[in-house]
Amino acid sequence: MAKERLWNSLEVGKVIKGKVKSITNFGAFVDLGGVDGLLHIADMSWRKISHPSEVVAVGDEVQVKILSFDRERGKISLGLKQMVPDPWQEIEKKYPIGTAVKGKVVNVQNYGIFLEIEKGIEGLVHISEVSWTKRFINLAEIFAIGDVVEAKVIGIDIKERKISLSIKQLEKDPWQDIENVLSIGSKVRGKIIGFGEGCAYVELESGFEGVIYNEDISWTKRTVKVYEFFKKAHTYEFKVLGLDKANRRVILGVKQLTPDPWPQILEKYPIGKVIEAEVVKKANFGIFVKLEENLEGLIFAGEIDKELAESLKPQDKVRVKIIKVEPRTAKIGLSAKI
């Protein structure tokens, strides 16, 4: 009888009381008085939620709105968010592009942080919108749930119910005036924060990001690699070689901290000169030898007798003749056929 009265009283849009009976991943079942209705997760809140338990718990008494019902199939669809106006309807008027807002951090992901700027309304600060100068950021080290953060509204998508926010755009882009902070040829200090293909990334003390390539490590060691020369999180001194505004990077060098030794090398090791060198290591194409500290040469495979090549081992001495000097590629070619 009670069920009959309930079904007869149902109207779309009517507000009705009920008690949460059970919770599933897709919603909650509400006891309306002998008849259960489904409160789907999509109808619980105007904001995005990942599980119904974020809004309701078993035993909660709720006021919900009848969205639809099918007496023959015994189904009733309920709405909780429909009990209040949709806050997104006025969002563009309330938060026009360029507005500065304050919000509470409610979620921290690798790609960005979500700020709740009012109840039911969240915006995303993408990781690229956190800092003008730092790309390698661990957001979890900077932000915590509950932090209050100021940001600027840079985009609104009503259809997708998304607000794009920016922290960095609250301030002027420092790259616009980087020449006032850094100059080409100046010495700077910075910390190694990562490695790329043939390069290392540096966080300069000024806050800007720098990059140093393999070829700018040593004047004489052509094959040296950044990951061999530098240690992550260690601080080093560099020289500013260039300001790449397009890619927002300061081009750095280490070898440029000292004068180019190749004019002296050319003078000291002219073509045809015979010297004694120390074997460093063997390769299929020849033998590397040390001419002096931080200076190596290569005895080409075709420029040494097979028996002699096989007999040599590291730290052995061998007499060689200079046959090629290439400062551009940091190569010195040698012959043991004197």
C-alpha positions as CSV (number, residue, x, y, z in Angstrom):
1,M,0.0,0.0,0.0
2,A,2.8,2.4,1.0
3,K,4.7,1.5,-2.2
4,E,1.5,2.1,-4.3
5,R,1.1,5.6,-2.7
6,L,4.7,6.4,-3.4
7,W,4.5,5.4,-7.1
8,N,1.2,7.4,-7.5
9,S,2.8,10.5,-5.9
10,L,5.9,10.6,-8.1
11,E,6.4,13.5,-10.5
12,V,9.4,14.6,-12.5
13,G,11.0,17.5,-10.7
14,K,9.5,16.7,-7.3
15,V,11.7,16.8,-4.3
16,I,11.6,13.8,-2.1
17,K,13.5,12.5,1.0
18,G,15.3,9.3,1.3
19,K,18.1,7.4,3.0
20,V,21.2,6.1,1.3
21,K,20.9,2.3,1.3
22,S,24.0,1.2,-0.5
23,I,26.9,2.6,-2.6
24,T,28.4,1.2,-5.8
25,N,31.1,2.5,-8.2
26,F,28.4,4.1,-10.4
27,G,26.2,5.6,-7.8
28,A,24.1,5.1,-4.7
29,F,20.7,3.4,-4.1
30,V,18.3,5.5,-2.0
31,D,15.4,4.1,0.0
32,L,12.5,6.4,-0.7
33,G,10.1,4.4,1.6
34,G,10.0,0.8,0.4
35,V,11.1,1.7,-3.1
36,D,14.7,2.2,-4.1
37,G,15.8,5.0,-6.5
38,L,19.2,5.3,-8.1
39,L,21.3,8.4,-7.5
40,H,23.8,8.1,-10.4
41,I,27.4,9.4,-9.8
42,A,26.8,11.9,-12.7
43,D,23.9,13.4,-10.8
44,M,25.6,13.8,-7.4
45,S,27.6,16.9,-7.9
46,W,28.2,19.6,-10.5
47,R,31.9,19.1,-9.9
48,K,33.7,16.0,-11.1
49,I,34.0,13.2,-8.6
50,S,35.8,9.8,-8.9
51,H,33.6,7.9,-6.5
52,P,30.1,8.3,-4.9
53,S,31.6,8.0,-1.4
54,E,33.1,11.5,-1.9
55,V,29.5,12.9,-1.7
56,V,27.3,10.5,0.3
57,A,27.7,7.6,2.8
58,V,25.4,4.7,3.7
59,G,22.8,5.9,6.2
60,D,22.8,9.5,5.0
61,E,19.4,11.2,4.8
62,V,19.2,13.2,1.6
63,Q,16.8,15.4,-0.3
64,V,16.8,14.5,-4.0
65,K,14.9,15.5,-7.1
66,I,13.0,13.0,-9.3
67,L,14.6,13.1,-12.7
68,S,12.7,10.3,-14.3
69,F,10.8,7.1,-13.4
70,D,9.5,4.0,-15.1
71,R,6.8,2.2,-13.0
72,E,6.7,-0.9,-15.3
73,R,10.4,-1.5,-14.9
74,G,10.5,-0.3,-11.3
75,K,13.2,2.3,-11.9
76,I,13.5,5.8,-10.4
77,S,16.3,8.2,-11.3
78,L,17.3,10.7,-8.7
79,G,19.3,13.9,-8.7
80,L,21.2,15.5,-5.9
81,K,23.1,18.2,-7.8
82,Q,19.9,19.4,-9.4
83,M,18.8,20.6,-5.9
84,V,21.1,23.7,-6.5
85,P,21.6,25.9,-9.5
86,D,24.3,24.8,-12.0
87,P,27.2,27.0,-11.0
88,W,28.7,26.7,-14.6
89,Q,25.8,28.8,-16.0
90,E,27.3,32.1,-14.8
91,I,31.0,31.0,-14.7
92,E,32.1,33.2,-17.7
93,K,30.5,36.3,-16.2
94,K,31.9,35.5,-12.8
95,Y,35.4,34.7,-13.9
96,P,36.2,36.4,-17.1
97,I,39.5,35.6,-18.8
98,G,42.3,37.4,-17.0
99,T,40.7,37.4,-13.6
100,A,43.0,36.6,-10.7
101,V,41.4,34.0,-8.3
102,K,42.4,32.1,-5.2
103,G,41.7,28.5,-4.8
104,K,42.4,25.5,-2.6
105,V,44.6,22.7,-3.9
106,V,42.3,19.6,-4.1
107,N,44.4,17.3,-6.3
108,V,48.0,17.1,-7.3
109,Q,49.0,15.2,-10.5
110,N,52.2,14.9,-12.5
111,Y,50.7,17.1,-15.2
112,G,49.2,19.8,-13.0
113,I,47.3,20.8,-9.9
114,F,43.5,21.3,-9.5
115,L,42.3,24.3,-7.5
116,E,38.8,24.6,-6.1
117,I,37.9,28.2,-6.6
118,E,34.4,27.8,-5.2
119,K,32.3,24.9,-4.1
120,G,31.8,22.6,-7.0
121,I,34.1,24.6,-9.4
122,E,37.7,23.5,-10.0
123,G,40.3,24.7,-12.4
124,L,43.5,23.1,-13.7
125,V,47.0,24.7,-13.5
126,H,48.9,22.7,-16.1
127,I,52.5,22.1,-15.2
128,S,53.6,24.3,-18.1
129,E,51.7,27.2,-16.4
130,V,53.5,27.0,-13.1
131,S,56.8,28.7,-13.9
132,W,58.2,30.9,-16.7
133,T,61.7,29.5,-16.2
134,K,61.5,26.0,-14.7
135,R,60.3,23.0,-16.8
136,F,61.6,20.2,-14.6
137,I,59.2,20.5,-11.7
138,N,58.0,18.0,-9.1
139,L,54.6,19.4,-8.3
140,A,54.2,17.2,-5.2
141,E,57.3,18.9,-3.7
142,I,55.8,22.4,-4.2
143,F,52.1,22.0,-3.5
144,A,50.1,20.1,-0.9
145,I,46.4,19.3,-0.6
146,G,44.8,22.2,1.2
147,D,47.3,24.9,0.1
148,V,45.7,28.2,-1.0
149,V,47.1,29.3,-4.3
150,E,46.5,32.4,-6.4
151,A,46.2,32.0,-10.2
152,K,44.9,33.7,-13.3
153,V,42.0,32.5,-15.4
154,I,43.3,31.9,-19.0
155,G,40.6,29.7,-20.5
156,I,37.0,28.5,-19.9
157,D,35.3,25.6,-21.7
158,I,31.6,25.5,-20.6
159,K,30.8,22.4,-22.6
160,E,33.6,20.4,-21.1
161,R,33.3,22.2,-17.7
162,K,36.9,23.0,-17.6
163,I,38.8,26.1,-16.4
164,S,42.4,26.7,-17.3
165,L,44.5,28.6,-14.8
166,S,48.0,30.0,-14.7
167,I,50.3,30.8,-11.8
168,K,53.1,32.1,-13.9
169,Q,51.0,34.6,-15.8
170,L,50.4,36.5,-12.6
171,E,53.9,37.9,-13.2
172,K,55.7,39.3,-16.2
173,D,57.7,36.8,-18.3
174,P,61.3,37.3,-17.2
175,W,62.5,36.1,-20.6
176,Q,61.4,39.4,-22.0
177,D,64.2,41.2,-20.1
178,I,66.7,38.3,-19.8
179,E,69.5,40.5,-21.2
180,N,69.3,42.6,-18.0
181,V,70.0,39.5,-15.9
182,L,72.4,37.4,-18.1
183,S,74.9,38.4,-20.7
184,I,76.7,36.3,-23.2
185,G,80.2,35.6,-22.0
186,S,79.3,35.9,-18.3
187,K,80.1,33.2,-15.7
188,V,77.2,31.6,-13.9
189,R,76.6,28.8,-11.5
190,G,73.9,26.2,-11.8
191,K,72.7,22.7,-10.7
192,I,72.4,19.7,-13.0
193,I,68.7,18.7,-13.0
194,G,68.5,16.2,-15.8
195,F,70.0,14.7,-18.9
196,G,68.8,14.6,-22.5
197,E,70.2,13.2,-25.7
198,G,73.7,14.7,-25.9
199,C,73.0,17.4,-23.3
200,A,72.5,18.2,-19.7
201,Y,69.9,20.5,-18.2
202,V,70.9,23.1,-15.7
203,E,68.9,25.2,-13.2
204,L,70.8,28.4,-12.9
205,E,71.0,30.4,-9.6
206,S,69.1,33.2,-11.4
207,G,66.1,30.8,-11.9
208,F,66.5,30.3,-15.7
209,E,67.0,27.0,-17.3
210,G,70.3,26.3,-19.1
211,V,71.5,23.5,-21.4
212,I,75.0,22.3,-22.1
213,Y,75.9,20.0,-25.0
214,N,78.6,17.3,-25.2
215,E,80.8,19.4,-27.5
216,D,81.0,22.3,-25.0
217,I,82.5,20.2,-22.2
218,S,86.1,19.8,-23.3
219,W,88.4,21.4,-25.9
220,T,90.4,18.2,-26.4
221,K,88.2,15.2,-25.3
222,R,85.9,14.8,-28.3
223,T,84.0,11.7,-27.0
224,V,83.3,13.0,-23.5
225,K,79.6,12.7,-22.5
226,V,77.6,15.0,-20.2
227,Y,76.5,12.1,-18.0
228,E,80.1,11.1,-17.5
229,F,81.3,14.6,-16.7
230,F,78.5,15.9,-14.5
231,K,76.6,14.5,-11.6
232,K,72.9,15.2,-11.1
233,A,72.0,17.6,-8.3
234,H,75.6,18.9,-8.2
235,T,76.4,22.5,-8.8
236,Y,79.0,23.7,-11.4
237,E,80.3,26.9,-13.0
238,F,79.5,27.7,-16.6
239,K,80.0,30.3,-19.2
240,V,76.9,31.8,-21.0
241,L,77.3,31.1,-24.8
242,G,73.9,32.2,-26.0
243,L,70.3,33.1,-25.0
244,D,67.8,31.0,-26.9
245,K,64.6,32.9,-26.4
246,A,62.6,30.7,-28.8
247,N,63.3,27.6,-26.7
248,R,63.6,29.5,-23.5
249,R,67.1,28.1,-22.7
250,V,70.4,29.6,-21.8
251,I,73.2,27.9,-23.8
252,L,76.1,27.1,-21.6
253,G,79.7,25.9,-21.9
254,V,82.4,24.6,-19.5
255,K,85.4,24.4,-21.9
256,Q,84.9,28.1,-22.7
257,L,85.9,28.9,-19.1
258,T,89.5,28.3,-20.2
259,P,91.3,29.5,-23.4
260,D,91.2,27.4,-26.5
261,P,94.4,25.3,-26.4
262,W,94.4,24.4,-30.1
263,P,96.6,27.2,-31.3
264,Q,99.3,26.0,-28.9
265,I,98.6,22.4,-29.8
266,L,99.1,23.1,-33.5
267,E,102.4,24.8,-32.7
268,K,103.6,22.1,-30.3
269,Y,102.6,19.2,-32.5
270,P,103.3,20.0,-36.1
271,I,102.7,17.5,-38.9
272,G,105.7,15.1,-39.1
273,K,106.9,15.5,-35.5
274,V,107.9,12.3,-33.8
275,I,107.0,11.9,-30.1
276,E,106.6,9.3,-27.4
277,A,103.0,8.5,-26.3
278,E,101.3,6.3,-23.7
279,V,98.8,3.7,-24.7
280,V,95.3,4.3,-23.3
281,K,93.0,1.8,-25.0
282,K,92.6,-0.3,-28.2
283,A,89.7,-0.1,-30.7
284,N,89.0,-1.9,-33.9
285,F,90.0,1.1,-35.9
286,G,93.2,1.9,-34.0
287,I,94.8,2.6,-30.7
288,F,94.2,5.7,-28.5
289,V,97.3,7.1,-26.9
290,K,97.9,10.0,-24.4
291,L,100.2,12.8,-25.7
292,E,99.9,14.8,-22.5
293,E,97.3,15.5,-19.7
294,N,93.9,15.9,-21.3
295,L,95.2,15.3,-24.8
296,E,94.9,12.1,-26.8
297,G,95.6,11.0,-30.3
298,L,94.7,8.0,-32.4
299,I,97.1,5.7,-34.1
300,F,95.1,4.5,-37.2
301,A,94.9,0.8,-37.6
302,G,96.6,1.0,-41.0
303,E,99.4,3.1,-39.5
304,I,100.9,0.4,-37.2
305,D,102.4,-3.0,-37.7
306,K,100.0,-5.8,-36.7
307,E,102.6,-7.5,-34.4
308,L,103.3,-4.2,-32.6
309,A,99.6,-3.4,-32.2
310,E,98.9,-6.8,-30.7
311,S,101.8,-6.5,-28.2
312,L,100.8,-3.1,-26.9
313,K,98.8,-2.8,-23.7
314,P,97.6,0.2,-21.6
315,Q,100.4,2.4,-20.1
316,D,103.0,1.1,-22.7
317,K,105.1,3.7,-24.4
318,V,105.2,3.9,-28.2
319,R,106.9,6.3,-30.6
320,V,104.5,7.9,-33.1
321,K,104.5,10.6,-35.8
322,I,101.9,13.4,-36.1
323,I,100.1,13.0,-39.5
324,K,96.9,14.9,-38.9
325,V,95.7,17.7,-36.5
326,E,92.0,18.8,-36.7
327,P,91.1,21.4,-34.1
328,R,87.4,21.6,-35.2
329,T,86.8,17.9,-34.4
330,A,89.5,17.7,-31.6
331,K,91.3,14.9,-33.5
332,I,95.0,14.2,-33.7
333,G,95.9,11.4,-36.2
334,L,99.1,9.4,-35.6
335,S,101.3,6.8,-37.3
336,A,103.6,4.3,-35.7
337,K,105.3,3.7,-39.0
338,I,108.2,6.0,-38.5
